[in-house]
Amino acid sequence: MANPLPTKRLKGTAGNVGLPGAPILYFDLLYNTSTGALSGHACIVSASPPPFGHIVISNVTGKVLTSIFGGTISHVVTLQGTYQQPLPAGPIIIEQSFAAYFLLGSNFDGRGSFEFGGTLVKDVPVTCTSSHATTQPESSLTVQVSIPIVNGMGSTTLGPYPTLDEVISGTFTITAPSGGTWDITATDENGAQVFHIQNAVQGTTYPFGPYQSGLSTTVTIKAQWSMPSNTTLTATVTLNF
């Protein structure tokens, strides 16, 4: 029986993560260690107004060139792809180009630059997880939710988040108010249910999942209180993907 292709998964970010408004590139790639070929998808999140602040690139390809000098391993990574961008003036869509260049160490962390639609982001940190293609390196995101409740009902929308086709699980915990029970429903941008929790009370952590996400995910949370009054529902949502 032939040996399977030596494929790894490279998942990570490029950009000044934590700097408000900074463009961040999220990527999820399959890496053939024999040929150096890369393929996968990516998205870029920035502070630009919609729809320019969340760009999905579903056709990323590239190459890894590995060298050893003085006993030190380094990887040069090049990426390219295209995406569709609507024009502000009307219902016209144009194709924009994406490219990236990373210089990484043996652990696939380093520095790099990327360009999209005429915007160049230079010399930013690149953080990457390398794993076998059959494994799923897990990321976690914690979101604090605040929902105004009027006459016992309210809703809010979260995201979009660069979920990159991951299967998501997580938890939902009400932090306030202390009285009554809640019916909580979360759906994505296509109307698919992310979770539904009945008779939820403050202080109890409710697990949910699995949910199959897309390249990016926007979640709408609707809440109905057992008391037909006005309040603010606060909760903590943890997403693992």
Secondary structure, 3 states (H helix, E strand, C coil): CCCCCCEEEEEEEECCCCCCCCCEEEEEEEEECCCCEEEEEEEEECCCCCCCCEEEEEEEEEEEEEEEECCEEEEEEEEEEEEEEECCCCCCEEEEEEEEEEEECCCCCEEEEEEECCEEEEEEEEEEEEEECCCCCCCEEEEEEEEEEECCEEEEEEEEECCCCCEEEEEEEEEECCCCCEEEEEECCCCCEEEEEEEECCCCEEEEEEEECCCCEEEEEEEEECCCCCEEEEEEEEEEC
